[in-house]
Amino acid sequence: MNKKLDATPPMGLSERFERGDLFAAPCPSREVLKHVCSRWGVLILIALRNGTHRFSELRRKMGGVSEKMLAQSLQALARDGFVSRVSHPVVPPFVEYSLTPMGKEVAEKVADLANWIELNLLKVMDAQALAATD
């Protein structure tokens, strides 16, 4: 066989990043994973599954989050295309957040994980207790 015909041409940058590679250190998918899977990212995505929320509503719903962390997490998720931010120029001004179509997709995935954790929490706690006695 002719080796020139069988050789795979080198991939261009756009082809290499058509699908992310989380195991490759320089892959941008790692930053997206960090935003989506952070404690606050997960809770934001799950909270917004129920519809549009104002900043203050999200903060009240997610006990323990600081204003700064909530703002940073919302900015990251908006930058990634998962959250839509709409600012209303009224007095007093307010901002509303909702999921984009892509955000709805990823929110379903993290909600499944969160549901699994909640359903299996006692098993996990038993494993933790057992590990602590070893």
C-alpha positions in Angstrom: 0.0 0.0 0.0 1.1 3.5 -0.6 2.0 5.1 2.8 1.4 8.6 1.5 -2.3 7.8 1.0 -2.6 6.1 4.4 -1.0 8.9 6.3 -3.3 11.1 8.4 -2.7 14.7 7.7 -1.8 16.8 10.7 -4.7 18.4 12.5 -5.2 22.1 12.6 -5.9 24.0 15.8 -9.6 24.2 15.2 -9.8 20.4 14.5 -7.8 19.6 17.7 -10.2 21.6 19.8 -13.4 20.5 18.1 -13.7 18.2 21.1 -12.0 19.1 24.4 -9.4 16.8 26.1 -9.7 17.3 29.9 -6.5 15.2 30.4 -4.4 17.6 28.3 -3.1 20.4 30.7 -3.4 23.2 28.2 -7.0 22.3 27.1 -9.5 25.1 27.7 -12.1 22.5 28.7 -10.4 22.4 32.2 -11.5 26.0 32.9 -15.0 25.2 31.9 -15.0 22.1 34.1 -13.8 24.3 37.0 -16.6 26.7 36.5 -19.4 24.1 36.1 -18.2 21.7 38.8 -17.3 24.3 41.5 -19.5 24.2 44.5 -21.1 27.5 43.6 -21.3 26.8 39.9 -23.2 23.6 40.5 -25.6 25.3 42.9 -26.2 28.2 40.5 -27.0 25.9 37.6 -29.4 23.9 39.7 -31.1 27.0 41.1 -31.6 28.5 37.7 -33.2 25.4 36.4 -36.4 26.7 38.2 -36.3 29.9 36.1 -35.0 33.4 36.2 -33.6 34.8 39.5 -32.2 38.1 40.7 -28.8 38.2 42.3 -30.2 38.6 45.8 -32.6 35.7 45.3 -29.8 33.4 44.3 -27.7 34.5 47.3 -30.5 33.8 49.7 -31.2 30.4 48.1 -27.5 29.4 48.3 -26.6 29.5 51.9 -23.0 30.4 52.7 -22.0 32.0 49.4 -20.4 35.4 49.7 -21.5 38.2 47.4 -18.0 38.2 45.8 -18.0 34.4 45.1 -21.5 34.5 43.7 -20.7 37.4 41.4 -17.4 35.7 40.2 -19.2 32.4 39.6 -22.0 34.0 37.7 -19.6 36.0 35.5 -17.6 32.8 34.7 -20.8 30.9 33.8 -22.0 33.8 31.7 -18.7 34.0 29.9 -18.9 30.3 29.2 -22.3 30.8 27.6 -24.3 28.9 30.3 -26.0 31.9 32.0 -27.7 34.9 30.6 -27.4 38.2 32.5 -30.0 40.9 31.9 -29.6 44.3 33.5 -32.8 46.3 33.9 -32.1 50.1 33.8 -34.8 51.1 36.4 -34.6 52.8 39.7 -33.3 51.0 41.7 -31.5 48.9 39.0 -31.6 45.1 39.1 -30.1 42.2 37.3 -31.7 38.9 36.4 -30.0 35.7 35.6 -31.3 32.7 33.6 -30.0 29.6 31.8 -29.2 29.7 28.1 -30.1 26.7 26.1 -26.6 25.3 26.6 -26.9 26.1 30.3 -30.0 24.1 30.5 -28.2 21.1 29.0 -25.3 21.3 31.5 -27.6 22.0 34.4 -29.4 18.7 33.8 -26.1 16.9 33.9 -25.0 18.5 37.2 -28.5 18.1 38.7 -28.2 14.3 38.0 -24.9 14.2 39.9 -26.3 16.3 42.8 -29.4 14.0 43.0 -27.1 11.0 43.1 -25.1 12.5 46.0 -28.2 13.4 47.9 -29.7 9.9 47.4 -26.5 8.2 48.5 -25.4 10.6 51.2 -25.8 8.1 54.0 -23.7 5.5 52.2 -21.0 8.1 51.6 -21.1 9.2 55.2 -20.8 5.6 56.3 -17.8 5.2 54.1 -16.3 8.3 55.5 -16.8 7.1 59.1 -15.3 3.8 58.2 -12.2 5.5 56.7 -11.8 7.7 59.7 -11.5 4.6 62.0 -8.8 2.9 59.8 
